[in-house]
Structure formats: structure tokens, C-alpha cells
Amino acid sequence: MHHAPSQPRPAASRSPTLRRRPPTAATPLLAALAAALMAAGCGGDGDDDDTPDEPAAAVLRGTVAVGAALAGAQLTISDRAGAAACSGELAPTTAGGEYSCSLAPAAQAPLLVVATDPAGGHAPMVAVLPTLPAPGSEAVTNVTPLTTAIVGQLAPDRSALSVVATPSLVDTARLEAVTQAVVAQLGPVLASLQLPAGFNPFSTPLVAATASTAGNAADQLIDVLRITQVNGVPMISTVDRSDAPVAMADGVQPAPTLAAPPAAALDLAGALKLSSQAFTRCFALPLAQRVLATEENVDPADGGPRLLSVAPACEDIAADDYLHQGYTAQQAFHGLMTRSDMTGATFDPPQVLRYIDDTSAADRDAAVVNMHYRDAAGVAGNFITVARRLAGTATAGHATDWWLHGNQAPVEASITASIRRNEQLAPSPGTPPFANTGASRYESGLNIFINMKGPGSRGMRAARVKGPGLPTAGLVYTPPRASICTSQNWLNLFSKDGNVDPAVALPAPDNGNIFRLQRTQGLAGAQATTVRANPNAGTADNSNVIWAHPLDYGQPPGSTAYVDFGQLRAHAAYTFEVFYEGETTARHTLTRTTLTPVMPATAGASLRWHALDAATLQALDPAQPAGGAQASLQIGWQADPYAEPVRSVGVYSFAGGRSVNQGTVPVAHRITTVTATAPTTGLTCEAGERFMPLAADGSAGRSIQLRYRMPDGSFKDSLTRYN
């Protein structure tokens, strides 16, 4: 899975080189009129022209694109009264992301267009058609991340889904003002793409790129823009300045103009498309033909199972020296390559998250890319890696110097923005017997992951992490205590004093790995958008290591604005120092960046969440049999159609100073019920292990976690708990 070697090798010894209009229906009124005329026995010879013709329907069409075409997207098009605006059933988008809708005669402008990805690979997107086309004519309305952000400017919380939930927020004059302001803000970028005067993100025809075809300039614009929110403010940048976005124009306040990206950034999506084409060619082969030999019994500390030999069609995907998070190409792609359900999988053109121009003589430009694919069943997946320009390495099968190269790190470590819905079911939290129990809230923070069972983990004893939003001394992470029966593979948060001395940085309590920055008063109404002081923030007691405290940032107890969410933007850089047994200096020092901004906790109310079903909630009630000791629990939830799918479930229990946790239960696509079984392997796990029973006296607790599948690289979960 590397680029082709300079000298050919015999096929038998070749190492793997992971080096692609509904019909118009008659209206009920016209049908009734026709029936009445027939019943009246109108005379004539059939050539009478006095009967008026049915007017041709107006047509709404457009393209749904995320840079690449979003094929198979489901659309909902509704008018200002909330009624369906199309006649007949609306087909999913084509392979090119195109859709077409014959408008119902009764439809009333403005129209809301919502595109969802049933495969679960992309967030819902929104567009608005302000004015209906005349009968017999057509209008174009594209649906993209850019249109979604513009529509979001109409909502107080800047969420386009809030506009969908409350259509009265659609103010067409305001929408036009925002659109014109954004187009003006993008002026130099539009000029660099040679987009015509009068460009409109909604109505200018858009031809979206596919794995085999190039998109037009309107589509390239989506490729080079990145849109996020920082501290609740919509931000926009080009991919070469992803780490320095500016406020998106709102049509009211002056907005900075975006500079044109370099030519290399404009051409990057096309060059990287060769990698997606190579993947698609490879996975067109049956499993037995694409994977010729593997080595399965490789210790996880050495990177785990790997490919030994693959088909020639599976070469020319990655560089020879690919290394990402400690995994070689043969290890990083082993899981995908050996999945039978990946036969026939298709890969979209890579989404460029950030372009980094190397101004040195080596000119090894790099790009952080998000590789989206769909398996044989149409279920979406993705992985994020690093591509790099390696001058002079193009081959006949890979006609570009750009290769997947990885981040070249020796261990698996990451930091991602975290947002959580935390619902507390214990009565009267904060008062005895639940004096130390937290109330329901949204909470945000940083999810810091260091794989204690992955590549380079042998002898790993601690890690220290520093960067924006963290205590100056750094957070210290260590393995969990031996008393915790757990299936987890991550280090737990131990302290926030930066002390990694072996005599001090001991195994950690059951703290998890998220450092929490902010929480709200509650989950509904004004409480969901009002900040609650973090635990002990009003006192000099800074012993709660999992929560930010004013003293961590040099502020006096009682301060409330000590965390600057404006600094917690996408691509903020963090330093990871990794320590091993018998060593007091870091063996590895890594730089990791976030891919998305950290949202304030108050943004949680604007997101969509799944809810546990009634049967599952009984497992969080000490008065119910399911609240007793259980070897396994069936976890089910009611799916919200606009929320990201659930990727895994966790069950955590404690009592008497001991914990029994099943950290990760994978969830297949479109599945809303799984079974979590207590672990039976581990330092303190036993045969017949059971999740701890609940108690109404505050001495025991249980939590059920739903982790969402976030293709943007962020971390989102909901935790429902008793105590």
C-alpha cells in the first residue's frame, strides 16, 4: 500500500502497497372539474377547444453537494405553511447529487429545502427558495454547506435546523442581504475561480464532482471553503487559512474579505481524487482477490494485524513510508481491506480540511483530508489522514506527486472538541443522599485520547498535554487503577498539575479522558442557555481534576469567564509528551490539532439528540428489576432523523469503591438496539462479572453513554445516568 518501487518485484514477493423529473400529477381540483364535465355529457365531436388546458407545473431543481456530489440524499421540501411543496414522491439525489421537484400548485413561497444523508456520512443541509417560479418554468436551488450557513444566519442560535424547526424565521429580505454580503466577502475567492458576476450560492448552476468527473467552479468553491462556529459565531475561511477563520458576513456588520487561496490549494482536490479512484478500483475486487495474505497475530503495541500482500489494483494508494498514529499503511488499512462488506465500496473525492504550504526548498506541502466512502450496502464511513506532496514520485498508475502519507506519529493520540448531553435521573441532585451528584446539563470540553493498548504503548506510564483551554502546567493522563474492571483502551485523566514524576503520576481513578470546560444550568428553556459555575469554581478547592477551575488559569475563585472559547477554534495546536516506565523525560513529543472548534456548552440545546427508550431507562431506576445487578443490558434508543447516527454504546457502573465498565459496544448502521455485556477479562474482572446494582441511597450509580458518529472528527455523546 505504497507508491510503486523504483525496481519491479516478483508478484509472489510483492509487499502490499496501499498506494474512486417525477411525473406531474393532476390537482384534485382539476380532476374534479374533469369528472364533472364528463358527467354533464358535454356534446361535440371531441375536437372542442373550449376546455382549458392544465397549466404546466413549475419545477425546482438543483444539486446537493459537500464539495463532492452527495448521491442518494433524501430531500424534504416544504412551503411556508409547512406543507409538502412537491407533487408526488421526491426521488433521492442522483449520482451527481441532482434532484428535481414538480411544485404543487398550492405551494406557497418561501420554500425550505432540507437534504439528509441516510448513509450517515454528512450532517443535514438546508437551502431556501424565496420566490416560486412561474408555471411551466423552473428555478435552481442548490443545497451545500455554504447555503446551510447562510440560512443559519436567520436563526438566533445560527443553526439552519432551527430555521427548519421554526419556518417563520425565514425573512426573505434578510436572506437576500446575508447572501449578498457573503458573496461580497468571497469576492477574491470567486475571482480566482473565475465565477461570473452575479454568482449566487443558491441559484448559480452547480455541477458537483464525483469520483470520476470534475465539478464546475461553483463546486470548487465548496471545496476550498471551510465553515465552522467559534464561540457561537459563524466563521469562514479558505482551506489554506483553516486555522485563522474570520466572522462570516451577516448582512448587518461589516465583514472582512477573504483572500484568494493559492493556485495549489485550488488544484488540490483534483490531484487527491486519484487516491479515491485507487481505493474504488481496489474495492471493486472480491475480498479473496484484493487481500492475498495477512498477519493477524501482531501485538497491538506493535500496531496490530497487517496486510502482507494485496492485489496490484490495491497499490498506488499510499506512500512507502506512510505512518499515521503509529500504524503503517499495512496496519492502518487492514480493517477496511479485510471487510467483506467493503467489496464494491465507492470512495468520494477527498475533502480537504486544511492545506499547509511548505515554503522550504523541499516544498513538501501537506493537507489534512477526510476520506469519505460508502460500503456495499451504501453505509457511509470515513477516515481522516494527512496527504503530502512528495516531489518526483508520480508513477504511471498514480500521476501526481500527492500521496497519502499520514501524520508520521509513533503513537495514537488525538484531541477533539467534545459536546455532551448529560441527563441526571437521580432525585434532587446536590442534596443528601445525592449531595455529590451533578444535575442535568449540557457540557463541553476537550476529549483527549491516548491509546494505552495501541502502537508504541508497551511500557507507557503517563502523558502530559498542554495547549489552549488547558491549565498552564498541563493535564496528566495515566492508566486506570487495577480496581476498575474495564474494556477501555485509553488513559484516564489523573491530574492537572503537570507533575509526571513516577512517584506521583500513579494509576488514575475512573475519571474518563474528557477535560470539561463549561456546563449549563439544565437541558431545557433558559436553563439550557445559561452557564452554571463549574464544580467548586467558587472556592479554592481545585481538587476536581476533570473540570476547569479559575485557579487553573490564574484567575481568582468565583471568576466565570476564564476559558476563552474564541481561542478554541479549529486547528488549535496541542503538545503531547509521552512517558514510559523507567524514564523521567518524554520519549515522544507530538503536536496534535483539533479539527473543529470547541462549542460552548450553551450550544448543546441547538443540536439534535437521540433519546433512550422506556425499557432502557428502567436499567437506570433502582426500583426496577433492570436496575439490579446485570450481566448484560439491552440498550435501545429512539432515533432523531436529523441527529448523527450512534457509533458505539458504553455502560458504566460503580459501588463500594469498585467499577465495572463496558467501554465500547459497536453499533451497526440503522441499528437502534444493542446488548452491552459486562467484561470478563482484565486485572479485576471475573467470570460471571455483572454491572453493579443501583441503590437509592447514593452509594451506587450507573450511566449509559451513546457516542455519535461524527465525520468531522469531533466528539459528541449523550450520557444518561442515575447518580
N, C-alpha and C positions, 0 to 999 in steps of 0.2 A: 504494500500500500504506500508506495513511494514513487517518485518520478523515475523514469527509466534509467538504468545504469549506463555508463559510457561504453561498457563492453557487454555483448549479449551473453546470457547464461543459458545452459540447457534447461528445457522446460521442466525436467524432473527435479532440478535443484533450485528452481526459481523461488525466491522468497516472496511473501505477499507484499504487494505494492498498492496500497490503497491510494493509488496516485490519481436528472435530466427533467313568432307572434301568435300568442294564443288566438283562436277564432273569436270574432266579435259576436256576442250573444245579443239577441233582440231584447229590448227592455220589456218589463211586464206591461207597461202602458201601451206600447206599440203592439205587443202580442194580443192584448185585449181588444184594441181597436180593430185589428185584422180579423179577429174572430167575430166581432160584431158585424162587420161588413159582410162577411160570408153568410152569417145567419140572416141578414136582411135580404138576401137573394138579389144582390145588385145585378141588373141586366147588362147586356153588352156582349161583344164577341171576344173579349179577352184582350183587346188592344186598347182599352180605355186608359188614357194617361192622366186621368183626374186624381188617382190615388197618389199622395205624396210619397216620395222615396224616403227610406230611413236614412238619416244623416250618418255619414261615416264617423266612426269613433275616433277621438283623439288618442294619440299614442305617446306614452312616456317610455323612453329607453335610456340606457346608459351603461356604464361599466363599473363594476365593483373591483377595486384593486388595492393592494397593500404595498405597491411597488410592482410586485408580480400580480398577475391576474388571480382573483380569488374564485376558483371554479367551485360549483356546487353550493354556493352561498344561498341561503333561504332569505327571501325578502318579504317584508310586511310593509305595505304602502297604504296609509290611512289619511283621511282628509281631516279638516278642522273639527268636524263633529265626531271624529273617532271611528267613522265607518270605513269599511274596505273601499279603496278608491279604484280597484281594477275589476273588470268584468271577467268572471271565470277564475279558475285556479292559476296562480302565478308560478311559472316553472322556475326551478333553481337556475343559477347563472351557468353559462356555457363554459367550455374550457378556457375561453378568453375573458371570462368574467362578465360577459354581457347579459343583459336582461331586457325584456320588453313587456309592457303592460298596456292593454287596451283600457282606457279610462272609462269608468261607468258614467253615464250621462248625469247622474245625480251628484257626482263628486264635487266637493267644494274646496277651493284653494284656501290656504296653502296645504300642500301635501307633505307628510313626513315619510321618508323612506328609511327603513332600518334593515341592514344586512347582517345576518348572523352566520357563523361558520359552524355547521352541525358537526364537523370533524373535530372541533375544539381547538383549532390551531391559532385563531385570531380573535381578538375582542370584537364585540358588536360595533358597527359603524353606522353613521347617520348622515342623511342629507335632507334638504328641504327644497321643494319646488314652489316658489312664491305665487306664480300665476299659471293657470291652466292653458294649454294650447287650444286653439280653435278646433271645432270638429273637423276631422279629416286631416289635421296637421299633427306634427309631433314636436316634443320637447326632449332635451337631453338633461339628465341629472345623474352625475357620477357620484359614487359613494366611496370615499377614501379617508385615510386618517386626517387629511387636511380639511375636508368638508366636515368631518366629525368635530374637529377642534373649533372650527368657525361656528357651527351650530351650538357648541357648548358655551360659547361666549354669551348666549342669550339667557343662560341659567345663573342664578345667584351662586351656585357651587361650581360653575364652569363645567358641568357634566352634561354631555349630549343626551345621556339616558334620562336625566332629569327633565329635559325638554320632551322626550318621548313620553314620560310619565305624566307630564303636565303640558299638553299641546298649546294651552293658552299662552305659554311663554314665547311662542313663535310670533315675533314682531317683524314683519317683512321689511319695514323701513330700516329697522335696526340691523337686520340681517344684511341688507344691501350695504349699509355703512361699514359694517365689520368686514365684509368681503372686499370692498374697495380698499379699505385700509390695509388689509393683509396683502392684497395684490401689490399695492404701492410699496409695502415693506419688503416684498420679494423682488422688487424691480431688477436689481443687478443679476439675481439668480435667473430670472425669466429671460433676461437678455443673453446670458451665457448659453442658455438652451435654445435661443432663437425662437422663443414662443412669440406669437403675434400680438400686436396691440389689441387690447380688448379681451385678453385672456381672462377666463372665469373658471375657478376650480370646479364649479358645479356643472357648467354648461358647455365648456370647450370640449369637443370630442376627444376621448381618451382611448388609446389602443394600448392595452396592458401587455407587458412582457410575459411570455411563457417559457418553459424550459427550452423550447426550440425556436421561438420567434422573439424579435426585439420589440420593445414598446416604443411609442412615439414620444415626443418631447414632453407632453403633458404627463406621461407616465414616468419619464426620467426625473421630473420634478419631485415626485413622491419618493423616488429612490434616494435623492440627495438631501431630503429634509428629515429632521428628527424633531418630534413634538412631544413635550413632556409637561409636567406641572412641578413647580418648585414653590413650596410653602403656599400651595393653593392658587398660584398664579400660572396661567398657561404660558409656556416658554417654547421658543422655536429656534432652531439652528440648522446649519448645514452639517453634513457628516464630518467635515474637517474641523469643525468647531463644536463638536458634541459636548465637550466639557465646559463650554462657555456660552450657553444659550442666552437669549435675550427675551424680554417680555413680548408676547405675541400681541399684535395690534388689536385693539378692541373697538376702534371707531370713535373713541372719545378722547383718550390721552394720546399725545404724540408717541410714536414708536420708532425705535432705531431701525435703520435699513440693514438688511443682511448683505454682506459682501458676497460676490460670486465665488464659488468654490474653484479650486484649481482644476485644470483640464483632467488631470489624473483621477480626481475624485468623480468627475462626470463619466469617465470611461470605465470605472472600476466594476460596476455591476455587470457590464458586458463581458469583461475579462474573467470574472469569477464564475460566470454562468457555465464555463467549461467544466468546473468541478461538479456542479449539479447534474450536468449531462452525463458525466462519467459515472456518477452514482446510479443514475437511472438505467444506463446501459448495463451496469454490473447487476443490479437487482432484477433485471429482466430475465436473468438466468435462474433456473431452479436451484434450490439450496445445494444439492449434491454436485452441481456443476460449478457454482461460484466459489464454494469453500471446499478445497481439496484435502486439507489436513489442518488439525488444530492441536494445541497442547492445553489440556483443561486443568491439570493438577499443578498450577503455579500458585504459590503462596500469595495471598492478597497484598502482603507487604512488598512483594516483588512486582506488583501490578496485576496479578491475577491471570486468568486464561488468555491465550493469544492465538492468533492465526499463524499457521506455518506456511501454508501455500494456498493461493487463490487463483482463479481463472485469469487469463490475460485481460479480459474485459474489465476486471476489477482493479487493474493497475492504473497508474497515472491519475490518482486521486490526491495523494498527499506526498509531501517531500520525504526524502530518505530519512532525514533526521527529525521528523515530526515527533513532538513530545508535548503533551498537554495534561496538566495537573498530575504529572508523574507517569502518565500512560503513553506508551509508544503507539503508533498507528495500529499495529497488530493487536494491541490490547484495547485501545480506545474504540475501535470499530468492530471488535469481536462480537459484542452483544447484538448489534444490528445485523451483521453479516450472517449470523447463525440462527436468526429468527425465520422460521418457515413462513410466517405471515408477512414477511417483507418481500417475498417473491412477487414481482410486479409493482413494487413501490415506485412512486414518482417523486422527484425532488424539484422544488421550486428554485428559481434563481435566488442566490443568497441575498439576504437582507443585510446591508452594511450598517452597522450600529455606530462605528467610528472609523475614520480614516486618519492615519498618523503618517505625516510626511517626514521621511528620514532625510535630513538635509546634509548628512555626511557624504563622503566620497563613495561609500558603499551603496548608497541610495536604496536601502532595504526598507522601502515603505511597508507599512503594516495596516491591517484592517481587522477590527473585531466584527465577525459575521455571525448571523443567525441563520442556520441551515434548516429550512422547513421541508417536511416530507409528508406523504400520506402512504400508509401501508396498503396491502392488497384489499383490505376491507374499507379503505377510504378514511381510516382513523389518522388524525394528524399527530405528528411528533416533531421534535426539533432538537438540535444541539447547537451550542454556541462555542465557537473556537476562534482562532486567530489565523488569518491568511497573511502571507508575506511575499513581497516581490524579491525574487532571487535571480539577479541578472544573469542572462546567458544560459538558463536552464530549460527553456522551452524545448519540447520534443515534438515529433511528428504526431503523436497522439494527444499532446497537450500543448497547443500552440499559443502559450502565454508564459511569461515569467512568474505569474502569480500562482502560488501553491498554498494549500492548507498546511500550516506549519506548527500550530499550537503555541501555547504561551511559554514553552520551554521550562516549565517549573518542575522540580523534582518531587513535590508532594502535592496532594489535593487539598486546596484551601480556597475559600471564597468568602465574600462579604456581599450581602444583598439587602435591599430595602425590605423591611418587614411591616406588615399591617395585619392586625388580629382583631377579630370579634370575640370577646371573652364574656361569656354569659355564666353568671353565678346562680345556681339553683338553691343553695343553702339559705335558710331564712335569716333575715336580719343580719347580714354580714357586718362585721365591725363591732358587734355586741356579743357578750357571752351566750352560748359556748363557742361562738364563731368570731371572737374578738380579733383574731388574726386573719380572718378570711376577707379577701378582696371583693368589692362589689362588681356588678356587671359594668362593662366599659368597652370602648374601642381603645386599642393601644398600638403605638407604632415604635419602631426601633430598628436595630441592625441585627440581622441573622448572620452569625459568624460561624462558619463551618470549617473544621479541621478534621480530616479523616484519620482517626486513630487506628484504622484497620486497612488502610489503603497503601498506595505506593510510598516507599520511604518511611513507613510508620514503625518499623522494628526498633524498639528502644525509645520511642517518642515519649517524653515525660511531661512536656509543657509547651505552650506557645504564648507569645505576648503580641498584642495587636494594638496599634496606635493609629490615630487619624482623626479627621473631622467628626465632631459629635461625641468623641470618646474622652474619658478622663486623660489628662495630660500624661500621667505615668503609664498608662496603657492597661488594657484588660489582660488578665492571665487565665488561660484555659488549661485544664488538666483532665486525665481520665476519670470516669466516675468511680465512686467508692465501691469497694468489694461487696458492701451490703446491698447494693442495688442490683436486683435481678433484671437485666435489660438486654434487648437485642440491638441497642444503638451502636453506631459506628463513629460517633462524633465526640469530641472533647467537650466537657461541661465548663461553664463559666465558674471560676474559683474565686477570683478577687479582682479588684480594680485599683490596686496599689502598685502594679507593675513589678512586684517582687517575684522573681522566678528562682530564687535560691532553692536548691533541692530540699533543704530542711524546712522550708516554709510552704512552697508550692506543692502541697500534698494532694492526693485524690480528692475530687470535688463532690459536694453533696448533689442532690438531684435538682440542680438549678437549670438544666437545659443550656442552650447556647445562644439565646437571644438577649441582647442588651436593650432594655426598654427605655425609651426616651420620654414618652408622653402618654397620658391616658385621659379619657373623658369622664364626665360625671355619670354617664349612663349610656343606654343604647337607643333611646327614643327622644323625640322632641328636642327641646332646648338643651337637655342634659347631654345629648349626643354631640353637640357642637360647642360645649363648654368644657374647658380644661379643668381637670381635677389635679390638685397637687400630688406629686408622686409620693410613695410611702416614705415617711419620716423626713420629707423635704423641709418641713418647718422646724426641725430640730437638728442638733449637732450630731445625732445618731446617724452615721453613714454606713452602717453595717449591712444594709440590704444591697448585696452586690449586683443583683440583676436589674436594678433601677438606677437611672441617673439621679444625682443629688446636687444641689447648688455647690456644695463643697468640692465636687469633682471638677468644677470649672472656675474655682477661685471666687465664687460668689457666696454671700452670707446666707445662712439658713433662712428659709422663707421667701427667697427670690423665686420668681416664676418664669422669667424669660431668659434662662441661662443656656438653653440649647437653641442655636441659630439654624433653623431649618433651611434658611437661604444658602447655607454652605453645604447642605446635604443633597447636592444635585447629582445628576448622572455623571459618572466617570470621576467622582471624588476618589482620591488615592489613599490607600491604607498600607501600612507596613506590618508584615507578619514575620516574627522571629520564632524559629522552631528549635527547641532544645531537646537533647537526648540524655539518656542515663549516663552518668559518669562525666558529663560535660557541663560547664557553667557558662560557656559562651554559645551563642546561637550557631548551629551548624548551617542553617539556611536562613537567609533574609530575603523575603519576597515582597513585591509590590502587587497589591490587588486593588481593583477599582469596582465601584458599584456600576451597574448598567442602567439603573433607573433612580430617580430621586427618592428620598425618604419622605413619605407623606406625613403631615401632622396627624395625630390621632383623630382630630375632628373631621378628617376626610373620610373616615370609615363609614359614616352614615350615607355617603353618596355612592358607595359600592354595592354590588349585589352579592347576596349570601345564600347558601343552601341552609335548610333547617332540618335538624334531626327529627325523625318520625316519632310518633307517640310510643311505639313499642320500645324504641331505643332509649327514650327518656326515662322509661321505667328502670333502666340499669343505673340511673343517677338519682334514684329515690330509695332511701334506706327502708321505707315502709313497704316496698315491693319485693317480691321474691327475687327478681332480677338484680336487686341491689345487694344481694348477698354474695358470698364468695363464688366465683365462677371460673371454670377452666377456660371457657371461651364465651364470647359475646357476639351476637349478631348486631351489626351496626347498619342502620338504614337512614336515608335522608330524602327529603322532598327537593327535587332539583329546580332551581331557578333558571329559566331558559336564557337569561342574559348574564348569568354568572359563569366563570370559568369552571370546567369540569374538575371533579375531585381526582387527585392522582394517588393519594395514599391516606390511610387512616391510622391513628395511634390511640392506644388505650393506656392510661397511667393510673396507678393506684398506690396508696400508702396507708400504713397503720403500724403503730408500735415501733416506729423508727426504722421500718423496712419498706422498700418499694418493690413492686412487681410491674414492669412496663413492657408492653409490646410496641416498640417504637414505630415500625413501619409495616403496614399491610398494603400491598399494591392494589390499585383499583383499575379494572379494565374500563375502556371507553363505554359510555352509555349504561354503565352498571351503577345502581344506587343502593346496593346491599352487599356487604362483605362480612366475613367472620374473622374476628381477632382472637387468637389463641395465646394464652399465657406462655411465655418462653420456658423451655426446659433445659436449656444449655447456658452456661455462664458460671461465674465463680460461686454464686449463691443460689442459682436456680436448681430446682429439684424436680424429680419425676413427679408428675401429677400436680405441678405448680398451678396456683389459682390466683386470679386477681383478688385483691383484698376486699373484704366486705365493707360496706358503708356503715356508718354509725351516726346517729342523730346528736351525739354529744360532742361533736367536733374533733374526735380522736382519729378519724379516718376520712379519706377522700378518694374521689375517682374523677378522672377527666377523660373526655372523648374528643379527639382532635381530627378535623378534616383539613387536609392540606390540598390547596388548589393547584392545578396545573397552570403555571404562569409562563407562557412562551417568551415573555420579555425579560426573563431572568430574575424577577423579583420574587419575594416570598409572601404568600398570603395564606392565612389559615383561620379557622374558627375553632374555639375551644369552649366546650360546654362542660360544666363541672359541678360537682357537689363538694364544697369545701376546698 
